[in-house]
Amino acid sequence: MKKGPLPRRLILASASPRRHDLLVAAGFEVLIRPPFIEELEGGLAPRELVAANAERKASVVAAESRGDLVLAADTVVVLDGEILGKPRDLSHAAEMLERLGGRFHEVLTGVCLMRGGSTARCSFVESTHVAFRPIDEHVISAYLADVDPLDKAGAYAAQEDRGRLIERIEGSMDNVIGLPVSRVIAAIERHFTESPAG
């Protein structure tokens, strides 16, 4: 059966400017509608946690958005099985970066797509591995003077890195920024392109 056109209008259940910019760059019209809920912070394995948080966010917004396609996401940095979320303050951010220096870590993003007022939904978790260069306190101090780490999982911003921290990325760069856009588009094409009536 022939599918309809790819929906180009999304409600983003997130206040993240990075996710908004990635979707706009991919050609979507994006309405921002952050959900007012407390995110889960523990008690689950990292993959389960990001999936659960994405679904919670999407569910809240989809309940108020009949007929609209809602996208929610949750991103964490995982080092040795431990979740590194957003730092509490600059001292905590410096501690996170020191731990990440010279090592591989994993970036996980849970994504949930729902159409408001229907049972249509799709969820997945994207994984990317990131290797940091060996870094010292001078590099960390200079980085934190230039980049605001407090709203970023793991205290760093891949899109603002310019080779200072990241040595290489295995997988989706967009995922490290906050949303694996190519996989989002594939999921929308598979689950949310409806056949024209008649």
Protein Blocks (a to p, Z undefined) as FASTA:
>chain_A
ZZddddfbdcddbfbfklmmmmmmnopacddddddddddfehiafklmmmmmmmmmmmmm
mmmmghiacddddddddeehiacdddfblmlmmmmmmmmgopacddddddddddehiabd
cddddddddddddddfklmmmmmmmpcfklcghhiafklnnommmmbdcdjfklmnopaf
klmmmmmmmmmcccdeZZ
